[in-house]
Amino acid sequence: MSEQTHEHHNTRQRILQAATEVFVENGFNKTTVREICSRADVNVAAVNYHFGSKENLYKEVCIHALGISAAGDNRFPDPAAPPETQLERFIHTLLTEILDQQTRVVAGKIMAWEMNEPSGVFDFIIDDIIKPSHERLCAIVAAILGPRADEATVKHCVFSIIGQCLHYRYGRQVIMRLYPSLQFASETVERLARHITRFSLAALRRIAAEITTPE
């Protein structure tokens, strides 16, 4: 990497880090480009040079904070794998992101701002970051339930699976007080992913059997 390329990358990363901090503190609407550049110690024109606009910079922050690239995430499970395997991989990836301290805090605060004061980027967050992941999980669940499962059944099962994972984000402080010895380390993620997968598969197979059993 040439010195010029390294400096370009370093400046871009400083802007991204400063922007993440400021957007988390102030939300999109109250954040100014001048404040970001001041914190990053760069010229005020640097945001437009590296990102094109404040909105594009915010999109980049959201992509990093919420964990899934708008261009497609290679952490998605292989669609050629059995759906049961895909489900465990999906759950493991989601739990890893949920339990990562930095990602959890930044993503939670950004989404809190968007829920209370939606920006012009909110549709991008839904359509390009959240929706592809949601649709992938819907496809996995539909494959396990079988062709007779209707859309409502698939949707409710997906919400139930996501709810189990999100419990470890929003209930973390309560869980840690109830079980002080529980550490959210990588081996804990493996164990939780296996449990939620096993629990969910048992429910999905039961529902699938009920759907396919003649009345």
C-alpha positions as CSV (number, residue, x, y, z in Angstrom):
1,M,0.0,0.0,0.0
2,S,1.5,3.4,-1.0
3,E,1.8,6.2,1.5
4,Q,-0.9,8.2,-0.3
5,T,-3.3,5.2,-0.3
6,H,-2.6,4.6,3.3
7,E,-3.3,8.2,4.2
8,H,-6.5,8.1,2.2
9,H,-7.6,5.0,4.0
10,N,-6.6,6.4,7.4
11,T,-8.5,9.7,6.8
12,R,-11.6,7.8,5.7
13,Q,-11.5,5.6,8.8
14,R,-11.1,8.6,11.1
15,I,-14.1,10.2,9.5
16,L,-16.1,7.0,9.9
17,Q,-15.2,6.6,13.5
18,A,-15.9,10.2,14.4
19,A,-19.2,10.1,12.5
20,T,-20.2,7.0,14.4
21,E,-19.6,8.7,17.7
22,V,-21.4,11.9,16.8
23,F,-24.4,10.2,15.2
24,V,-24.8,8.0,18.3
25,E,-24.7,11.1,20.5
26,N,-26.9,13.4,18.4
27,G,-28.8,11.4,15.8
28,F,-28.8,12.1,12.1
29,N,-30.8,15.3,12.1
30,K,-28.9,17.2,14.8
31,T,-25.4,16.1,13.6
32,T,-23.4,18.5,11.4
33,V,-20.6,17.7,9.0
34,R,-18.5,20.4,10.6
35,E,-18.8,18.6,14.0
36,I,-17.8,15.3,12.5
37,C,-14.8,16.8,10.7
38,S,-13.7,18.7,13.8
39,R,-13.7,15.5,15.8
40,A,-11.9,13.6,13.1
41,D,-9.4,16.5,12.7
42,V,-9.9,16.8,9.0
43,N,-10.9,19.5,6.5
44,V,-14.6,20.2,6.4
45,A,-14.6,19.2,2.7
46,A,-13.3,15.7,3.5
47,V,-16.8,14.2,4.1
48,N,-17.9,15.1,0.6
49,Y,-14.5,13.9,-0.9
50,H,-14.6,10.5,0.8
51,F,-18.4,9.8,1.1
52,G,-20.2,12.2,-1.2
53,S,-22.6,13.6,1.4
54,K,-23.6,13.5,5.1
55,E,-26.4,11.1,4.1
56,N,-24.0,8.6,2.4
57,L,-21.7,8.8,5.4
58,Y,-24.6,8.0,7.7
59,K,-25.5,5.0,5.5
60,E,-21.9,3.7,5.8
61,V,-22.1,4.1,9.6
62,C,-25.4,2.2,9.6
63,I,-24.0,-0.6,7.5
64,H,-21.1,-1.1,9.9
65,A,-23.2,-0.6,13.1
66,L,-26.1,-2.9,12.1
67,G,-23.7,-5.6,10.8
68,I,-25.0,-6.4,7.4
69,S,-23.7,-4.9,4.1
70,A,-26.2,-3.4,1.8
71,A,-24.4,-5.1,-1.1
72,G,-25.0,-8.6,0.4
73,D,-23.5,-10.3,3.4
74,N,-21.2,-13.3,2.8
75,R,-22.0,-14.4,6.4
76,F,-25.4,-15.5,5.2
77,P,-25.6,-19.3,5.2
78,D,-25.0,-21.2,2.0
79,P,-28.4,-21.5,0.3
80,A,-27.3,-24.9,-1.0
81,A,-26.9,-26.3,2.5
82,P,-29.8,-28.1,4.2
83,P,-32.3,-25.6,5.7
84,E,-31.6,-26.9,9.2
85,T,-27.9,-26.1,8.8
86,Q,-28.7,-22.7,7.3
87,L,-30.9,-22.0,10.4
88,E,-28.1,-22.7,12.8
89,R,-25.6,-20.6,10.9
90,F,-28.1,-17.7,10.7
91,I,-28.8,-17.9,14.4
92,H,-25.1,-18.1,15.2
93,T,-24.4,-15.0,13.1
94,L,-27.2,-13.0,14.6
95,L,-26.2,-13.9,18.2
96,T,-22.6,-13.0,17.5
97,E,-23.7,-9.5,16.4
98,I,-26.2,-9.1,19.2
99,L,-23.6,-10.1,21.9
100,D,-20.7,-8.0,20.5
101,Q,-20.4,-5.2,23.0
102,Q,-19.5,-2.4,20.5
103,T,-21.9,-3.4,17.8
104,R,-24.7,-3.9,20.4
105,V,-24.3,-0.4,21.9
106,V,-23.9,1.5,18.6
107,A,-26.7,-0.3,16.8
108,G,-29.0,0.0,19.7
109,K,-28.5,3.8,19.9
110,I,-28.7,4.4,16.2
111,M,-32.0,2.4,16.0
112,A,-33.3,4.3,19.1
113,W,-32.7,7.6,17.2
114,E,-34.4,6.3,14.1
115,M,-37.4,5.1,16.0
116,N,-37.9,8.5,17.7
117,E,-36.7,10.8,14.9
118,P,-36.6,8.9,11.6
119,S,-34.2,10.3,9.1
120,G,-34.2,10.2,5.4
121,V,-32.0,7.1,5.7
122,F,-34.6,5.0,7.6
123,D,-36.1,3.4,4.5
124,F,-32.5,2.4,3.5
125,I,-32.0,0.8,6.9
126,I,-35.2,-1.2,6.5
127,D,-34.9,-2.1,2.8
128,D,-31.2,-2.6,2.4
129,I,-30.0,-3.8,5.8
130,I,-32.9,-5.4,7.7
131,K,-35.2,-6.7,4.9
132,P,-32.6,-8.9,3.1
133,S,-31.7,-10.7,6.4
134,H,-35.4,-11.0,7.3
135,E,-36.3,-12.5,3.9
136,R,-33.5,-15.0,4.1
137,L,-34.7,-16.2,7.4
138,C,-38.3,-16.4,6.0
139,A,-37.0,-18.6,3.2
140,I,-35.1,-20.9,5.6
141,V,-38.2,-21.3,7.8
142,A,-40.5,-21.9,4.9
143,A,-38.2,-24.6,3.6
144,I,-38.4,-26.4,7.0
145,L,-42.1,-26.0,7.3
146,G,-42.9,-27.2,3.8
147,P,-45.0,-26.0,1.0
148,R,-48.3,-26.1,2.9
149,A,-47.3,-23.5,5.4
150,D,-49.0,-20.1,4.7
151,E,-47.3,-16.7,4.9
152,A,-48.7,-15.9,8.4
153,T,-47.3,-19.1,9.9
154,V,-43.9,-18.5,8.4
155,K,-43.9,-14.9,9.7
156,H,-44.9,-15.9,13.2
157,C,-42.2,-18.6,13.3
158,V,-39.6,-16.1,12.1
159,F,-40.6,-13.6,14.8
160,S,-40.4,-16.3,17.4
161,I,-36.8,-17.2,16.4
162,I,-35.7,-13.6,16.3
163,G,-37.3,-13.0,19.6
164,Q,-35.3,-15.7,21.3
165,C,-32.1,-14.1,20.0
166,L,-33.0,-10.6,20.9
167,H,-33.8,-11.7,24.4
168,Y,-30.0,-11.8,25.0
169,R,-29.7,-8.2,23.9
170,Y,-32.5,-6.6,25.7
171,G,-32.6,-8.9,28.7
172,R,-28.8,-9.1,29.1
173,Q,-28.5,-7.0,32.3
174,V,-31.3,-9.1,34.0
175,I,-29.8,-12.3,32.8
176,M,-26.3,-11.4,34.2
177,R,-27.9,-10.6,37.5
178,L,-29.9,-13.8,37.6
179,Y,-26.8,-15.8,36.5
180,P,-23.7,-14.0,37.5
181,S,-21.4,-16.8,36.4
182,L,-22.7,-16.7,32.8
183,Q,-20.1,-15.2,30.5
184,F,-21.1,-14.1,27.0
185,A,-17.9,-15.4,25.4
186,S,-17.5,-17.2,22.0
187,E,-18.2,-20.6,23.5
188,T,-21.4,-19.2,25.0
189,V,-22.6,-18.0,21.6
190,E,-22.0,-21.5,20.2
191,R,-24.0,-23.1,23.0
192,L,-26.8,-20.6,22.7
193,A,-27.0,-21.0,18.9
194,R,-27.2,-24.8,19.2
195,H,-29.9,-24.5,21.9
196,I,-32.1,-21.9,20.0
197,T,-31.7,-24.0,16.8
198,R,-32.7,-27.2,18.5
199,F,-35.6,-25.5,20.3
200,S,-36.8,-23.8,17.1
201,L,-36.4,-26.9,14.9
202,A,-38.5,-29.0,17.4
203,A,-41.3,-26.3,17.2
204,L,-41.0,-26.0,13.4
205,R,-41.2,-29.8,12.9
206,R,-44.2,-30.0,15.2
207,I,-46.0,-27.2,13.3
208,A,-45.0,-28.8,9.9
209,A,-46.5,-32.1,11.1
210,E,-49.7,-30.4,12.2
211,I,-50.0,-28.7,8.8
212,T,-49.5,-31.9,6.8
213,T,-51.7,-34.1,9.0
214,P,-55.2,-34.5,7.5
215,E,-58.0,-33.4,9.8
